[in-house]
């Protein structure tokens, strides 16, 4: 079985736990996921099955959307509610103050990754150092917050929607907003509502996948990764050259295309330059 299944990840499962479980469901070891979610987080987790794992590299830079709860007044070592409390302050903040501060975090910004992360510094994972009580200097990284929307407030809990680039740590964003508000803060809840073009409407609960007698029904074609590119159906001769790894002449403008054979099988992501089509990545069954 080959394809992409959009899992609605439950809380208390790591992304690796999900892929390990689905290896049994789909009876294949060729499985990978597109974008790690923290164990406590829920929501959209694209999982690539079989030959579709060849598409994971194209998903690495996908934009993500999250709904999160920022809990004001509490600072923790992990930057989320699961960590040890480092400081507590009164959180007497108005909606107007929150809206004013959120403007500072929109667009291209610098973010220092949390110590409790899998990022490596000098060959060592930050989370392993953090568990030993160590803290090291981390270089700031450039991320982009495309949208940051205030969804409401309940006491010290502020609900936010974040549309962001790859590499954004939402718990760090929550912590930094808390600092800017002067009371501190941490992430109390996180749900990913979209990853790339995949949304919660595409997602199936993990429990339903595990219980299904026909899990293949939930697989989407790997070509759904590339719907931003136009589709082209090749002639039999062109498709044969594609399968043999050869380029060929084609009457198309320069650009990137999804190429299919006469039966509708997705063959490759392709590029056209000077009237010649060549393979970016092949996906046909061999």
C-alpha positions in Angstrom: 0.0 0.0 0.0 1.3 3.4 -1.0 -0.1 6.9 -0.2 -0.5 9.6 2.5 -2.8 9.2 5.4 -3.7 12.3 7.4 -3.9 11.2 11.1 -5.6 13.2 13.8 -2.9 12.5 16.4 -4.2 11.9 19.9 -2.6 13.4 23.0 0.1 11.4 24.8 1.4 9.8 21.6 4.7 10.8 20.1 4.8 11.2 16.3 7.2 8.2 16.3 4.6 6.2 18.3 2.1 6.9 15.6 4.3 5.7 12.7 5.3 2.6 14.7 1.7 1.7 15.2 0.9 2.3 11.5 3.7 0.0 10.4 1.5 -2.8 11.7 -1.7 -1.4 10.3 -0.4 -1.0 6.8 2.0 -4.0 7.1 5.1 -2.1 5.8 8.2 -0.7 7.4 8.4 2.1 4.8 6.6 4.8 6.8 7.5 8.3 7.8 5.7 11.4 9.1 5.7 15.0 8.0 6.4 17.3 10.9 6.8 16.2 14.5 4.1 17.1 17.0 4.8 17.2 20.8 3.3 14.3 22.7 0.7 16.4 24.3 -0.3 18.1 21.0 -3.1 16.8 18.8 -4.2 17.3 15.3 -3.0 17.0 11.7 0.0 14.6 11.2 0.6 13.5 7.6 2.0 10.0 7.5 3.7 8.7 4.3 3.2 5.0 3.5 5.2 2.8 1.2 6.6 4.5 -2.0 5.0 7.7 -0.9 7.8 8.1 1.6 9.8 9.5 -1.4 7.6 12.6 -1.0 8.6 13.4 2.6 11.4 15.7 1.5 9.0 17.9 -0.4 6.9 18.4 2.8 9.7 19.6 5.0 9.0 23.3 4.3 5.2 23.1 4.5 3.5 25.9 6.4 1.5 24.9 9.5 -1.5 26.3 11.3 -2.2 25.8 15.0 -4.7 26.7 17.7 -3.1 27.1 21.0 -3.8 28.2 24.6 -1.3 30.6 26.2 -1.6 30.5 29.9 -0.4 33.8 31.3 1.4 34.2 34.6 3.3 30.9 34.6 6.8 30.3 33.3 8.1 26.7 33.1 11.4 25.1 32.1 9.8 23.4 29.1 7.9 26.4 28.0 4.6 24.4 28.2 2.3 23.4 31.1 4.0 20.0 31.5 7.2 21.5 32.8 8.5 22.5 36.2 7.2 26.0 37.3 10.0 28.5 37.4 8.0 31.6 38.2 4.4 32.7 38.8 3.1 36.3 38.5 -0.3 37.9 38.5 -1.7 38.1 35.0 -3.8 41.3 34.9 -3.7 41.8 31.2 -6.4 43.3 29.0 -7.5 42.2 25.5 -6.2 45.5 24.1 -2.8 44.9 25.6 -2.7 41.4 24.1 -3.7 42.7 20.7 -1.0 45.3 20.8 1.7 42.8 21.7 0.7 40.2 19.1 1.5 42.8 16.4 5.2 42.5 17.5 5.2 38.8 16.6 3.8 38.9 13.1 6.0 38.6 10.0 9.7 37.5 9.9 11.0 37.3 13.5 13.9 35.7 15.4 13.2 32.9 17.7 15.6 31.1 20.1 14.7 27.3 20.2 13.8 25.8 23.6 16.2 23.7 25.5 13.6 20.9 25.5 13.9 20.2 21.7 15.6 17.7 19.4 17.8 20.4 17.9 21.5 19.5 18.1 24.2 21.9 19.3 27.8 20.6 19.0 26.4 17.2 18.2 24.2 16.9 21.3 20.5 17.1 21.5 19.3 20.0 23.5 16.6 18.0 25.3 19.3 15.5 26.5 21.3 18.4 28.0 18.2 19.9 29.5 17.3 16.7 31.3 20.8 16.8 32.9 20.0 20.4 34.1 22.3 22.0 31.6 21.5 25.0 29.5 23.6 26.1 26.5 23.5 29.1 24.2 21.3 28.6 21.2 21.5 30.7 18.1 18.3 32.5 17.1 16.6 31.2 14.0 14.5 33.2 11.5 10.9 32.1 11.3 7.8 33.6 9.7 4.5 34.2 11.5 2.1 34.7 8.6 -0.9 35.3 10.8 -1.5 35.5 14.6 -5.1 35.8 15.6 -6.7 36.4 19.0 -9.6 33.9 19.4 -10.7 34.8 23.0 -9.7 34.8 26.6 -10.9 32.9 29.7 -9.2 34.1 32.8 -5.5 33.7 32.3 -6.0 31.5 29.2 -5.6 33.2 25.9 -6.7 31.3 22.8 -4.6 32.0 19.6 -4.5 30.8 16.0 -1.0 30.7 14.5 -0.1 30.3 10.8 3.6 29.9 10.6 6.7 28.6 8.7 8.6 25.5 9.3 10.7 25.4 12.4 8.4 27.5 14.6 8.1 26.5 18.2 4.6 27.5 19.4 5.5 27.0 23.0 8.4 29.4 22.6 6.1 31.8 20.9 3.8 31.6 23.9 6.6 32.1 26.3 7.9 35.1 24.4 4.4 36.7 24.2 4.2 36.2 28.0 7.5 38.0 28.5 6.4 40.9 26.2 3.2 41.2 28.3 5.3 41.4 31.5 3.7 38.5 33.3 5.3 35.5 31.7 3.4 32.6 30.1 3.5 29.1 28.8 1.7 26.9 26.3 -1.2 25.1 27.9 -2.7 23.3 24.8 -1.8 22.8 21.2 -3.8 21.5 18.2 -2.5 21.5 14.6 -5.3 22.3 12.3 -3.4 22.2 9.0 -0.1 21.2 7.5 0.6 22.2 4.0 -2.7 21.7 2.1 -4.0 19.1 4.5 -6.5 20.1 7.2 -8.5 18.5 10.0 -11.2 17.8 7.4 -8.8 15.3 5.8 -7.8 13.7 9.1 -8.8 10.4 10.5 -8.5 9.6 14.3 -5.7 7.1 15.0 -8.2 4.8 16.8 -10.3 4.6 13.6 -7.3 3.7 11.5 -6.2 1.0 13.9 -9.7 -0.5 14.1 -10.4 -0.3 10.4 -10.7 -3.5 8.3 -9.7 -1.5 5.3 -7.1 1.1 6.3 -6.2 1.6 2.6 -9.5 3.6 2.2 -7.9 6.4 4.1 -4.8 6.7 1.9 -4.5 9.7 -0.4 -2.3 9.7 -3.5 1.2 11.1 -3.1 0.3 13.5 -6.0 -1.9 15.4 -3.5 1.4 16.9 -2.3 1.8 18.7 -5.5 -1.6 20.1 -6.4 -0.1 23.6 -6.8 1.5 22.3 -10.0 -0.5 21.6 -13.2 -1.1 18.0 -14.3 -0.1 16.6 -17.7 -0.8 13.2 -19.3 2.1 11.7 -21.2 1.9 9.7 -24.4 2.8 6.1 -24.1 6.3 6.8 -25.6 6.9 9.6 -23.2 5.7 7.6 -20.2 8.1 4.8 -21.2 11.0 7.2 -21.4 10.0 8.5 -18.0 10.0 5.0 -16.5 13.5 4.5 -17.9 14.7 7.7 -16.3 15.2 9.5 -19.6 14.2 13.1 -20.5 12.1 13.8 -23.6 10.8 16.6 -25.7 7.4 18.0 -24.8 5.4 21.1 -26.0 4.9 22.8 -22.7 6.0 26.1 -21.1 8.9 26.0 -18.6 7.8 25.0 -15.1 7.0 22.2 -12.7 4.4 19.6 -13.5 2.6 16.5 -12.2 3.1 13.8 -14.9 0.6 10.9 -15.4 0.5 8.0 -17.8 -2.5 7.1 -20.0 -4.1 5.0 -17.2 -3.9 7.9 -14.7 -1.0 6.6 -12.7 1.1 9.4 -11.1 4.6 8.9 -12.6 6.7 11.8 -11.4 7.1 15.4 -10.3 8.8 16.9 -13.4 10.3 20.0 -14.7 10.2 21.5 -18.2 13.1 23.5 -19.5 13.6 24.6 -23.2 10.9 22.1 -24.3 12.4 19.1 -22.5 10.8 17.3 -19.6 12.9 15.6 -17.0 12.3 14.0 -13.6 12.5 15.8 -10.3 11.3 12.8 -8.4 9.7 9.6 -9.7 6.7 7.9 -7.9 5.6 5.1 -10.2 5.5 1.5 -9.0 8.4 -0.6 -10.3 
